[in-house]
Amino acid sequence: MEIQIDNFMNIQKLNIELDDSKLNFIYGISGSGKSSISKALTVNSDEIQSYKTFGSDNDAIVNIIGKKDFKVFDDEAVKEYIITKSGKGVYDVFFGENDKLRKLKEGLQEFLTSSDVIDIRNVIQKHRELLSNLNLELGLSKTPSGSLSKKGVYKVLSDSQDYTIVHDELSVKQKSWMKEGKDFLVDNECPFCFQNMTQDILNKIMEIIHELPDECQTIIKANEKLKQLGINIDLNNIYNKQVQDDLKKVIDKEYKIEKELSAIEEVFNISLNNDKSLEKKTKIKLSTETIEFFRNMGVDIQSFLDRLEKEKEGYLTKKKEYNGVLRSKIKGNINKINEYIAEFGIKYRFNKDDVLSPSIGYNLVHVDANGDTSEFLSTGEKSIISLILFLIANKNEDLVIDDPVSSYDEYRREKILKFIIRYRHFNESNNAHTTLILSHDQIFLKFLTRLLKDDNYCNVIGKTYHLENYNRNCLVSRVTPDDIDTLLKHIKNRCQEVEDYGLKIINLRLLYELKTSNGVEYSYLSAILHSNKNALSEEELASELKQKNKTEDEIINMIWEKTSVKLPKYRKGSFQINKKNSSKFELLCYAREFVQGEDKKELNNIVHFNYALFHILNPYKFNFQSEKSYEVLDKWLEEN
């Protein structure tokens, strides 16, 4: 199959071939485009443009010739198997979510956090605040069952009656005003005009203000709070039984609406990360009063709730189907899974008779249930178990495996690689499917190239590539077993194949730096390397060597004996760098002699880190250093 990519994620242009039904391998440092390739193999055609390279004016293009449907094992796939400690020597293994389920959940999340839902939440909160204010004003309270207590104002409204009104020449508001003033009487002096009142006037005032019970007076004072809730009652006729009944009805309606608003709010508060919360009933039958309440604000609340229920049930249905398939596949292969786990020295096994629930997961139990069960599963071991379960669950699929060994020692890296190959390509029922491993691990690459020399493995290993990507310019190159060796061996080979005097000096100096940086040969090569900076003459060089009791001929012979590289004698100005014939690695090694500070530290780290790897890709053929180092080099080349 062939992958053709243009302007997609961080890849400007890339064409790469994979061998069908074999294990293919792409090595590249972080940011080289491995994840872009993985996404290109799995993206839906209608989503391609959403991954267009940032800043590009051209459309994104992904064309897979011989297209297959790939499943991907990566950090997200690991989350499909949730392994948590539940007791001494016991772990629960739950089934998480695949990409499709995550998208369904994301859709639910987007709905629950949409501006429309936020507006509805605000309306609910506002109604609750207004009703709470009315409660305080009227002294209303609820029974344990949630209904209003028949006390005070609510009792008067519940036991409504017509009150006899004698002084109908006064409005209710005037009577309320008189009642308020009565509380401020001092020595029969009017609190408003400060005149003394006769006993007859006082008796008349008391007669007027007692025409209505105190509770009705409380209602009158709460008129503004009632209006804020949209309750408009003619309180001048509060002495009328019908008005009292009407007021009770609207108060009852508001409490009925509030109860349903709380139910709506609870629905919107479901936790998407809690199955029990999701499985709660969210289909609510709303009253006509609540529907009308929202309709007056231009909101079809029932449609919102129905949509939430539909999306939630769709997610739960798909999740149950997915969990059922996984559980079935695992149940039918538990003995094999336990064998594979044992291969990696992990001291836990699945117990097929100890199922957590019909469609949720299993227990992992320590092999020494009666002994020392204190040993925990490491993060790496959990990832290995997840990889095994993933391979079992996707036995008959084409797979992309993205960085499966980043957190393991060399021994387990090799075992993981061989396990993937054996399970995927030594098994007759699997070997018709394609596997693509993406990795930034050179140790993993080293093991793979070794297997290319093994007759048992070489026939099932397809293309092996190095991928580099600097400034979105991708270059993909085939990797062979000869491309992996020690850094010293790569340097020696380079020293012997180059004819350029300047490149011989750079590489020999690097060779002696890694072996020993305090010998006379190292000092000699360093002096020539810096000769352009200080215009070193032949006489000055000879003088420096004389101080070390050596001649140039003696040092040239010493280098020849150790490296089989014959150097000509130094001549002033003979050390030159032909940048066109130099590899980036050689230019980096040369540039570090001139840059300062953090830039120098960055370039020094390249040499010594690669040396520490022991076996690495040929740095003269493949560019796999950090992007920062190439930025330092570009800057230095511009200035020089």
N, C-alpha and C positions, 0 to 999 in steps of 0.2 A: 504494500500500500504506500501511497505518497501523500505527504502533508504539505499543502501550499498555503502560506500565511502572508498577508499584506496588511500593514497598519492595524494590527490587532494587539491590544495591550501594549507591552513594551517591545514588540517585534515589528520592525519596519518592513522587512522582507525575509522570508525563509522558505526554502524547499528542502524537504528531507524525506528519504525513503526508509521504510521499515520492512523487515522480512516477515511475511505472514506465518502464523503458527509457530513462531520462534520467540525466544527471549531477546529483546532489543534493549540497548542501554544508552542513555544520554547523560554524560557528566558535564556539569557546569557550575561555576560559583554562584552564590546567591545574587539574584538580579540578572542572570544571563538569559532568562526566558523560559526556563523549564516549566514553571506554572502556567505560562501563556500557552505552551504546547499542550499541556494537560487540559486546559480550559477549551482550547480549539477542538480537541477530540470529543468533548462532551457537551459543548454549547448548542442550544437550539438555534436553528437558522434564523428565527425571528428575533433573537437576542444579540446577534453578532454585532450590530451597529452600536449597541450600548457599551461594547468593549473597544471601541475605536481608539487608536493611539491618541493620547492627549496632545492637542495642538495641531493635529494633522487635518488637512483640508480634504483628503481623499477618504473614500469609504473603506471600512474594514472588510477584508476578504478572507474567508476560510474555506478552502476547498480540499476535501478529503477524497482522494481517488482510491476506490476500493473501500469505501466507508464502512466502518464497523461501529457497533454500539459499545463503547468502553465504560466500564465501571472503574472508579478511582479510589485507591487507598491512600489517604493523606491524614492530616491532623483532624479534619472534619469527620472522616470515616472512623477514626479511632473513637470518636464520641458516640458512634452508633452502639458501642458496647460499654456500658457504664459499670465499672467494677469498684465496689465500695465495701470496706470492711464492716461486717455486721456482728462479729463476735470473735472469740478466741479461736484462731485457726479456721475462720469461715469468712468468705467474701460473697456478697450478693452480686450476681451478674445480670443487669437489666438490659433490655434492648432499647436503645435510644432512637435516633431518627436518621433517615437518609436525606439526600438532597431534596427530593420531592416533598417529603414531610416538612423539612425546614422551610421550604417555600410556602407551603400551606400555612404553617405557623406564622411566618412573616406577614402573610396576607391578613391573618387574624389580628396580629399586633398592629399593623397599619390601620385596620378598621377601628380598633379600640382606642387608638391615639389620634384618630382623624379629628379635624376641626369641628365636624358635625357632632361627634360624640362628646367632645370637650364642651361644646355649646350646651348640649343636653345636660351634662353634669353640672354646669354652671346654673342652669335653670332650676335643677333639683335643689342645689345648695341654696339658691336665692329663696325659693319657696319655703324651705326648711327654716331659714332665718326669719322670714316674715311671720310664719306660723308660730315660731318660738316667741317672737315679740308679742303676738296676740295672746298667747298662753299666759305670759307674764302680766299683761294688762287685764285680762279677764279672770286670772286665777284658775285656769283650767288645768286638770291633771288626768293621768291615765290610770286605768286599772292594770293589774298584772297581765290580763289577756290582751291589752292594747286598746280597749274601748275607753271612751271618756267617762270619768267619774261623775255620778249625779250629785254634784255638790255645788253650792254657791250659784254662780250665774247659770251654769248648765242645768242645774236642777230647776231654776225658775223658768228657763226656756222649755224644759221637758214637761213641766207642769203649767203650761201656758194658760193664761186667763185674761179676761177683759177687766181692766181696772176702771173704777168710777172716777171720773175727772170732773171736779166742780169748777175749778178755775181754768176754763179752756181759753180765756183771754190771754193767757201767758203761754209762750212756747216752751217746749221741753228744755231747750237750751237756757231760757231765762230761769226756769225752775232749778236747773242744775247749778246755775250761777248763784242763785239764792242759797242753795244747800251748801255750796262751798263757802259762801260768806258767813253762814251761821257758825261755822267752826272758828271764826275769828272775832266773834262778838265779845266785847269787854265792857262791863258795866252798862249794858244795853245801848252801847254806842255803835252806830252803823260803821262797818270797816271800810265802806266805800266813800260815804259823804261826811262821816264823823258827827252826825246829828244823833241826839238821844231819841230812842224809839219808845212809844208807849207800849203798855202790856198788850193792848188790843192788836197792835201791829205785829208784835212778837208772836202772839197766838195765831194770827193769820199766816205768818211765814211758816210756822211749824205745821200748820194744816196743809199748806201748799206742798212743802217739801216731802211730806209723808204720803202724798197721793200715790207715789211709786215706791216699790221696795228699793233698798240700797243696791241690789244687784242690777236693777235696771239703770240706776244712775251710773254704775260701773260700765255698763254697755255704752251708754251715751259718751262717757269720757274716752272709750276705746274706738270712737268713730274713725279717727285718722288711721289707726292700725288696720281696721276693717277695709277701708278704702284702698290701702296699699296692697291688699290681697285681692282686690277687684270686687269686694263685697259692698254693694251700694244699697243700703236699707234706709227707708224713711223713718229715722229715729224719733221724729216728732210724734209719730203714732206708735211708739213702743208700748204704750198702754193697751194697744189693740192685740188680741190673741192671735190673729192671723199674721201680724207682723212678727210676733215672737216665734210662731211656727216657721215662718219663712227664714228667719235668721238661724234657727236651729238647723234647718235643712242645709243651708249653705255652709255652716260650720261643719256639719257632718260630712258634706261633700268634700270640703277641703282636707279633712282628716282621712277620708277614703282615698283621695288622690295622693296624699302624703305617704300612705301605706304602700301604694303601688309604685310611687316614685322611689321609695326605699328598695323595693324589689327590683326595679329597673337598675338602680345604682349597684346593687349586689351582683346583677348579671354582668354589668360592665367591669366589675372588680375581679372577675375570674382570673386565676393565675395560669398563665400558659405553660409554666414549668411544673405544674402539679396536676397529675392525671385525675386525682380525686376531685380537685376543684373543677376541672374541665368536664368531668362526667356528671356534675350536678345539673339538675333540670334547669334549663334557662328559658324554656318556652312559657311565656306568661300570657294569660288571658286577661286583657285589660278591660276595665269598665268603659262605658261610653263617656263618662265624665272625664277620665284621664286622657282618652283619645282626643276628646274635644279640647281639653286643656292644652295639649301640644299642637292641635290643628290651628288654634287661635294664634300660635306663634309660627305657623307655616311649616310644621314638622309632622311627617307621617311616622309616628313613633312605632306603630305596629310593624311597618316595613323594615325599620332598623332592627328590631328584635328578631323578626323572621330571617333576615339576612345573616345576623350573627349566629342564630341557631343552625342555619344551613351550612355556613362555613365551618362552624365548630364540629358539627356532626360529620361533615366531609373529612375533616382532619382526623377525628377519632376513628372513623371507619377505615380510612387508609392505614392508620397506625396499627389497628388491630389486624388488618390483612398482612401488613409488613411483619409485625411481630409473630403472627401465626406461621408465615413462611419461614422466618428465621428459626423459630422454635422447632419446626418440623425438620429442617435441614440439620440442625444441631443434634436433635434427639436421635436421628438416624445415623449419626456419625460420632457419637460420644466416645466410643472406644478408640477410634482413630484420633480424635482430638486429644484425648488423654495420652496416647502414645506420642503424638507430636509435642505436647507440652513437656513430657518426660525427657524427650530428646534434648531440650534446652536446659535441663537440670532444674526446672521449676518444681517446687515441692507441693503443688496443689493440683487437685483433679476435680473434674465435673462429676457430680453424682446424679445420674439420670432418675433416681427414685426420690430425689429431694428437690422437687419443682416448687418455685416460689408461688406461682399462680398459673392458671391454664395458658395465659398468653403474654406473660411478662418476662420470665427469665429462670435462671438456675442458681444453685449454690456451687461455689468452688470451695472444696474442703481440703485441709492439710493432710498429706499422706500419713502422717504420724499422729492420728487423732488422739491417741492415748499418751503421747509423749510430749516433746517440746514443740508447741505450736506457736511459739512467739515470733517466728520468722515472718516478716511482712513481705508482701509483693512490692517490688520496686516499680517505679514508673516505667522502666524499660521492660520489665517482665509483663506488666499489664499491656504494653504495646505489642509484645510478642503474641500474647493470647488473643488480642484484638486482630492481629494479622492472620493468625491461624483461623479464627472464626470467619474473617472476611474471605479468605481463600476458599474455605468450605462452602460458605453461603453463595459464592459467585463462581462455583466450580466450572460452569459451562458458559462463562462470559469472557470477553476480551478485557484485559485489565491494564490500567496504569497504576504503578506503585511508586508513589512520590516520597523519596527520602525515607526508606524503611529502617535505616540503621544508624541514624545520627547520634543516638545516645548509648551506643554499646561499645564494649571492648572489641579488639580485633578478633578474638576467638568466636564471639557470638556473631560478629558481622559476617564472617566466612560461613558459619552454620546457617545463618538466615538466607544468604545467597543460595547456597546449595539446596536448602529446603525449598525455596521458591522454585528453583529449576526442577528439582525432583518431583514436587507435587504438581507443577503446572505442565511439565514437558516430558517426564518419564512415565506418566500415567496415561494409558491408552485412551481413556475416556476424556482426557483433558487436552491431549497434545494437538488438537486441531485449532486451538485458540492462541491468540497473540498476546504477549506480555511486553509491556514497555516499563522499564525501571528508570526513574529520574533521580539523580543523586548529586550532591555537592561534595561527596566523600571520596577522596582519592584512594583511601585504603580499600574501599568497596570495589573501586575500579581496578585496583591492583589484583584483587582476588579473581575478578571476572576475566581479566586478560590471562591469568595463569590457567584458568579453566579452558581457555581457547586452545591450549596446548595439550589438553587432556582428551583422549579419544572418547571417553565416556560422556563428555559434555559438549565438545566442539560442534557436533552436528545439530544441537538444539539451540545454540547461541547464534543470533542473527547479527544485525548491525550494532557496532559500538562506536559512539561519537563523542567528540569534545565540542561543546557549544560555548562560544564567546559572544558577548554583546556589549559593545562600547558605543555610547551615544545612539543606541537603537539600531546599530549596524551589526547584523548577525553574521557570524561565520561558523559553519559547521564542518568538522574535519573527522575523518575516520581514525580510530585508535587501534593500534596493533600491539601485540605482546612486547615487541621491541621498543615501544614508546615508554615503557615503565621500567625504571631502574633507579639506582642511587643517584643523587645529585652529583657526587664526585665522578661517577662513571659518565654521566651526561657531559660534564665539563671536559673530562679527558678526551672524549670522542670529538667534542667541538674543537678543542685545541689542535687535534691532529688533522681535522678536515679543512680548517680555514687557512688561507694563504696570506691574508691581510696581517701585516705586522701589528697594527694597532689592536685588532681583535685577539691576536695571540697573547699580547700583553695583558689585556683585560681579563681574559679567561684563565691564564696562568696565575695571575695575581689572585683571582677568586679562588682558584684551586688551593693555593698555599694559605690563603686566609682561613679556609675551612679546616685545613689540616693543622697548620701552625702559623701564627702571625708574628713570631719573634725570630725567625731564621734570616740568614743573610740573603737567601733567594727572594724572600718576601720583601725585604728592604730594597733590593735591587729593582724588582718589578714595580714597587710603589714609587720609587724615584722617577722611573720612566713614565709611569701613569700620570704623574704630576708635572712632567717636564715642560709642558706647554704653559703652565701657570708661572713658572719661575725661569723660563728660557734656559733650561739646563744644558750646559755644554759638555762635550766629551771629556774635557779635562776636569771639570767639576765632578762628574760622575766617577772618574778614575780616582780622584782625591778622596771622595767619600768611601770608595771601596778599599782604598789603601789603609784607611783608618781601621778597617775590619780585617786587615791582613789578607785581602783577596784581590785577584785581578778579575776583569770582566770575563776573560776566557775561562777562568776556573769556574765562575758562577754559571756561565752558559753550559759548560760541561756537566755541572751538578744538576742543572734543570733537565738536560738531555737524559742523564742516567735515571732520573726519577719519573720522567713523563714521556720520554721518547719524542719530545718536541725540540727541534733544533732552531735556536734563535740567531739571527745575524747580530753583529755588534751594533750598539747604539750609535746613531749619528744625530746631531742636533737638528730638530725639526722632523725627524723620521717618524715620530709617533703621531699619527693622524687617525681620526675616526671617520670611516666611510659610513655615514648614517643609513644610506640606502641598502648597504650589504649587511647591516647589523640587525640582529633580532631585537625585539623590544626588551627582552631580558638583559641583553648586553648593554643596551642604552640605559636601562634602569640602574645596572651595576655601575656604569660610568658616571651617570648623573649624580649619584649619591655622594661622589667625591666633592661635589661643588655646592649642593644645596645645604641649607642650615636648619636648625631647630627641629620642629615636628616633621617637616618634609624629609629631613635626613633620617629621623627615627623610623618613619614609614618605609623608606627604601631599604634601610638596614634590616628591618623586620622581615622583609621579603626573602632575603638571602638566608637568614638564620632560621626562619620558620620552615622554609623548604628543605633545608639541610636536616632539620629535626624530624621531618617526615620519613627520612631514610629512603623509602621508595616513592618516587614521584613521576608524574608525566614529564616528558622532555620539555624543559622550559624554553628551549630554542625553537621548538616547533609549535608549541601551544601557548597561548596567552591566557593564563588563569590567575594572574595576580589581582589585587584589589583595585577597584575603580579609582580609589583615591590615589594609588601609586601612579596610575596612567595619567591622572590629572596633573600630578606633580611633574611627570615626565614631559607632558605637552607644554606646560608652562616653561620648563627649562629649555626645551628645544626652540621655542619661540624667541627666547632671550639669547640663545647661542646659535 
